[in-house]
Amino acid sequence: MMEGILMSGLAVITGGGRGIGAATSRRLAADGYRVLLTYAKDSQSAENVISDLRAKDVDCVAVKVDCSAPEEVFVLADHPWCTAGVDVLVLNHAMYERSQAAELSAAALERTMSVNFTGSFLVWKALSPHLADDARIIVVGSQMGIKGTPTGADYSASKGALHAWARSLALDVAERGQRVNVVAPGTIDTDIVADDSKERRRQRTREIPLARLGLPEEVAGVISFLAGPDSTYLVGSIIHVNGGLFRP
């Protein structure tokens, strides 16, 4: 963001109560946006973020939404803040249940795709009539959506589908003035790695050229950039935020 410039308008962040989503809610609020964040189950984390932001006089609200359920997404789209116009849409929500690729069941694949990929599409589709002419749509993908992982083939497939959909959508809506871009985080210090053993964490760190895990705030900073005035000629990009771990 250009120094001294505060943005305005509404930012909608799915999965905005935890991890990268929470950091993004806080960062976009600091940038000057009103914030509507969604959560699926963890109401306490979402309310903690809202409480913190309201203490700073930020207009914000948390809405419970299962993004894979069309009826709940339609309720989100009917929220008065959304019908008044959405300036920034961050599609961040996701689920990740580790299992070996060769043991993945059809039901598990369908469930992950329903939340991560179809859920993102449903939110965009429902909110699309309310998106500003210059709306910034930011999709949180993953390095695993490109390189894969043996313990999350369904997650990798869902993120790969998100990448392809987002870049296709970017080509279609760019002439309207709307910009779609993807942020692909690497190993970020969130709940996904919270159960790692000390040795597994050391192993992850050794694999990263920067020799540390990323912070949610570092991903949020890139999302802020894509939502702001310094990225107005970026369309259909995939920006990797991974400390050098993956260099496609």
N, C-alpha and C positions, 0 to 999 in steps of 0.2 A: 504493500500500500504506500502511496506517495506520502511522504512525511507531512504531518499536520492535516491530512485530509481524512475526515470521517465519512463513512458511507451511510446510507439511510435505506429504509425499506425493510422488508421481511425476509428473513432467512429461515427455511425449513430444513431441519436436520433429522433424518431418520436414525434411530438408535443413538440419539444425542445425549443420553444420560450416563454413558460409560465409555472408558477408554478413549479412542480417537474421537468418537462422537462427542463426549463431554468436553474434551479439549477444544474441539471445533466450535461447540456452542459458546464456550467462554471467549474464544478468539474472535468469532464474528460479532459477539456482543461488544467486545472491546473496540471492534472496528466501527461500531455505530449502528448495527442492525438490531431490530427487534428479533427475538428468537422464539420460534415454535419448534420444540423438540419432541420426538416421539420415543416411546419405549414400549416393549412388549410385555415384560414381566417384572423387571426390577424397578418398582415404583420409588423405593427409597433413594436409590442413586439418582434417579431423575429429579426427585424433589430436592435433593441436596444441591444439585446444579442450579435449579430454579431459585432456591433460597439464597445461594451465593450471588446470583445475578441480581436478584431483587434488592439485595443489600447495597448494590451499586447503582440502584435506580434504573435498571434495565427493564424494559417491557418484555416479558417472556411468559411462556406457558408450556406445560408438559401435557401431552395427549397420549393416552394409551391406545396403541394401534398394533395389531398383528398385520404386518405388511403383506402377508401371504393370503389374507382374507379379504376378498373384494368388498364385502359389506362394511368392514371396518375402515378400509381405505376410503370408501365413499363418504363415510362420516367425517373423516379428516378433511376431505375436499370441501365439505360443506361448512367447515369451521369459518366463522365470520372473518377472521384474519386472513385466511386463504382466499376466500371469495373476493376480498378487497385487493388482492394482487400479491404474487410471490416473486421476489426479485432474485433470490438465490435458493436453489434446491440442492441439498447435499444428500445423496443416496448412500448412506453409510451402514445401515443395519446389515447384520450377517449372523449366521450360525456356523459353527465348525465342530464336528464331532470326529475325533480321530479314529480311523480304522484302516486296515491294510487294503490297498487297492484291489487285490485279488479276492478279498473277502467282502467287498462292498455289495450290499443288497440293492435290489431295484427300489424297494421302499425307502431306503436311506437316501439313495440318489434323488428320488422324486421329492423327498422332504427338503433336502438342501437346496435343490434347484428352485423349489416353490418359494422358499424364503429369500434366498440370496439373489436369484435372477428374476423370476417371475414377480416377486414382491416389489423389486425396484421398478420393473416395467409398470406394474399396477399403480404405484404411487405417482410416477411420472404421468401416466395416462390420465389419471383422475385429476391431477393438478394442472395439466396442460392448458385447459381453458383459462386458468387464472395466472399463467406465467406472463411476466412482463415482456415487452417486445425485446428488451435487451437482457433477458434472464440469463443467469449463469447456472448451468447444470453441471454439478461436479459429482462424478461417480467414484466411490472408493473401491478400487479393484484390489489386486494383489500381484506380487511377483509370481505367486504360484499359479496364477491364471495364465502364465506364459510358460514357465519351466516345469510346472507340475510338482507333485510330492507323492511318495509312496504311501503316506499315511493320511491322505486327504484328497483322493481322486475326485470325490463329489464336490468338495470345496473348490478345488482347482478348476473343475469343469464349469461350476457356476460363475467363478470370477472370469474365466476365459470367455464365457458367453456374454457377461457384462461388458467386457472390453469391446467385443465385436459389435454388440448392440449399440453401445455408446458412440463408437466411432461412426457407425452407420447413421445414427440419429443426428450426429454432428453435421454430417454432409447435407442432411435434409432440412435442418432448421437454421442453418447459418445465414441464409439469405433473408430470414426474418430479423436477424440481429441477435438471435440467441446463440450462446456458445456452450458447447458440451465438451468437457475434458475429463480425463481419468487420472487419478492419483493411485499409484501402485506401491503400497508400503512393503517394506521387507520385514525383518524381525523387530517388532515394536514391543516395548515393555507394557503389555496389557494382560488381561485375564487369560488370553490364549496360551501364554507361556508361564502363567503364575504357578502352575503345578510342577514345573521343571525341577528335577533334582539339581543340586549344586554342580555336579559334574556335567549334566546336560546344559546348564546355563553357561558354564565355562567353555564347553564345546561350541555352543552358538557364538560366543564372543570371539573365539579363536578364528571362526570362519569369516568374520566381518573385518574388512580392511581397517575400519575406524576403531576396531577392538572394543566395541560396546554395542548394546542394544539401542535402538532408537527410542525416542520419547514421543508420546502422543502429541505433545505440543509442537514437535518438529513437523509432523504430518499436517497438523492444523495450520501451521504457518504457510505451507504450500497451498492448502485449500483457500486460505485468506488471499493469497496472491492471485489464485484463479478467479476468486470472487471480486477482485478489485480492479482498479483502473490501469494497472501496469501489465495486464495480460490480455488486452483487447484484441490482439491479433493471433491469439492461440485458439485453435479449433481442432478437435479430434486428436489431441495429444495424449500420450500416456507418459506421465512424469513419475520416474522411479525414485522412491525415497527409501534407501536401503543401506546407506553407509558404504556403498561399493560392493556389497555382497553379490549382486546380480547386475551384469552389464550387457544387456541385449544389444 
